[in-house]
């Protein structure tokens, strides 16, 4: 479901607080707070790849004086089951051609470990289809810096 949320300068995402539905309302609330802190529900970006999130929120007191700026962002929020179904489709589409597929070192062994690496559209910052070519080059194509010492 497409949802409007708050995005801070630290690339954190928060749900709007009760009674607030846009940035202008949020600014009014923040200007009226006598205390420096506001309770917000943070979308856990460490669990997924933005702009898609699992509906697993963390209630967080945010010090409004530490926010450099905030803006509105549109994100998709899914249940864990829905997210994993979409992620499984992305894995089938993308990961089969990647040298890191199944790698415990890269953390690409199961759906949960891929949540923060693979976007639901199949884009992955760690995708590597040239890894075998690199391995095939081997030491004969590189200088042996230990020889002659």
C-alpha positions as CSV (number, residue, x, y, z in Angstrom):
1,X,0.0,0.0,0.0
2,X,1.5,3.4,-1.0
3,X,1.9,5.5,2.1
4,X,3.2,9.0,2.7
5,X,5.8,9.1,5.4
6,X,8.4,11.4,6.9
7,X,12.0,11.1,5.7
8,X,14.8,12.7,7.7
9,X,18.2,13.9,6.7
10,X,19.6,10.7,8.1
11,X,17.6,8.6,5.7
12,X,15.3,7.4,8.4
13,X,11.6,7.0,7.7
14,X,8.8,7.6,10.2
15,X,5.0,7.3,10.1
16,X,3.2,10.6,10.6
17,X,2.0,11.0,14.2
18,X,-1.7,10.9,15.1
19,X,-3.6,13.9,13.8
20,X,-0.9,14.7,11.2
21,X,-1.0,13.9,7.5
22,X,1.5,16.1,5.8
23,X,4.7,18.1,6.3
24,X,3.0,21.3,7.1
25,X,1.0,19.7,9.9
26,X,4.2,18.1,11.2
27,X,6.0,21.5,11.2
28,X,3.2,23.0,13.2
29,X,3.4,20.1,15.7
30,X,7.1,20.4,16.0
31,X,7.0,24.1,16.6
32,X,4.4,23.7,19.3
33,X,6.3,21.1,21.3
34,X,7.7,22.4,24.5
35,X,9.8,19.3,25.0
36,X,12.4,18.5,22.4
37,X,11.2,15.0,21.8
38,X,8.4,13.6,19.8
39,X,7.3,9.9,19.8
40,X,7.2,8.5,16.2
41,X,7.0,5.1,14.7
42,X,10.1,4.4,12.7
43,X,10.0,2.1,9.6
44,X,12.9,-0.3,10.0
45,X,15.1,0.4,7.0
46,X,17.7,-2.1,8.2
47,X,15.2,-4.9,7.3
48,X,14.4,-4.0,3.7
49,X,15.4,-1.9,0.7
50,X,13.6,1.4,0.4
51,X,11.1,2.4,-0.8
52,X,9.5,-0.8,0.3
53,X,9.1,-1.7,4.0
54,X,7.6,-4.4,6.2
55,X,4.9,-3.2,8.6
56,X,7.3,-3.7,11.5
57,X,7.6,-0.4,13.3
58,X,9.8,0.7,16.2
59,X,8.5,3.4,18.5
60,X,11.2,6.0,18.9
61,X,11.5,9.2,20.7
62,X,13.1,11.7,18.2
63,X,14.9,14.8,19.4
64,X,13.6,17.4,17.0
65,X,16.6,19.6,17.5
66,X,18.9,17.0,15.9
67,X,16.9,16.7,12.6
68,X,18.6,18.9,10.0
69,X,15.7,18.6,7.6
70,X,12.7,16.3,6.8
71,X,10.6,15.8,3.7
72,X,7.7,13.7,2.6
73,X,8.3,10.4,0.9
74,X,6.0,7.8,-0.7
75,X,6.8,4.3,0.3
76,X,5.2,0.9,0.0
77,X,4.4,-1.0,3.3
78,X,3.7,-4.7,3.1
79,X,3.0,-7.4,5.7
80,X,6.0,-9.7,6.2
81,X,4.3,-12.5,4.3
82,X,3.5,-10.2,1.3
83,X,7.1,-8.7,1.3
84,X,8.7,-12.2,1.3
85,X,6.4,-13.4,-1.5
86,X,7.5,-10.4,-3.6
87,X,11.1,-10.9,-2.6
88,X,11.0,-14.5,-3.6
89,X,10.0,-13.5,-7.1
90,X,12.9,-11.0,-7.2
91,X,15.3,-13.7,-6.0
92,X,14.1,-16.0,-8.8
93,X,14.5,-13.2,-11.3
94,X,17.9,-11.9,-10.2
95,X,19.9,-14.1,-7.9
96,X,20.4,-17.1,-10.2
97,X,22.9,-15.3,-12.3
98,X,24.9,-13.8,-9.4
99,X,28.2,-15.3,-8.1
100,X,27.1,-14.5,-4.6
101,X,23.9,-16.6,-4.7
102,X,24.0,-18.8,-1.7
103,X,27.1,-17.2,-0.3
104,X,27.2,-17.1,3.5
105,X,30.1,-14.6,3.4
106,X,27.8,-12.2,1.5
107,X,24.7,-13.1,3.4
108,X,22.8,-14.4,0.4
109,X,21.6,-17.7,1.8
110,X,17.8,-17.2,2.4
111,X,15.0,-14.7,2.0
112,X,15.6,-13.0,5.4
113,X,19.3,-12.4,4.7
114,X,18.5,-10.9,1.3
115,X,15.8,-8.4,2.6
116,X,18.3,-5.6,3.1
117,X,20.3,-6.3,-0.1
118,X,17.8,-7.1,-2.9
119,X,15.1,-4.6,-3.9
120,X,11.7,-6.0,-4.8
121,X,12.2,-4.8,-8.4
122,X,15.2,-7.1,-8.6
123,X,17.9,-4.4,-8.2
124,X,20.9,-5.4,-6.0
125,X,23.9,-3.3,-5.2
126,X,25.9,-6.5,-4.6
127,X,25.0,-8.3,-7.8
128,X,28.1,-9.7,-9.5
129,X,27.9,-11.7,-12.7
130,X,31.6,-11.2,-13.5
131,X,32.9,-12.9,-10.4
132,X,33.8,-16.1,-12.2
133,X,35.8,-14.1,-14.8
134,X,37.7,-12.5,-12.0
135,X,38.4,-15.8,-10.3
136,X,39.5,-17.3,-13.7
137,X,42.1,-14.6,-14.1
138,X,43.9,-16.1,-11.1
139,X,47.4,-15.2,-9.9
140,X,49.0,-15.6,-13.3
141,X,47.4,-12.3,-14.4
142,X,48.6,-10.4,-11.4
143,X,52.1,-9.5,-10.2
144,X,53.5,-11.7,-7.5
145,X,54.8,-9.2,-5.1
146,X,56.5,-11.8,-2.9
147,X,58.9,-13.0,-5.6
148,X,62.5,-11.9,-5.4
149,X,62.5,-10.8,-1.7
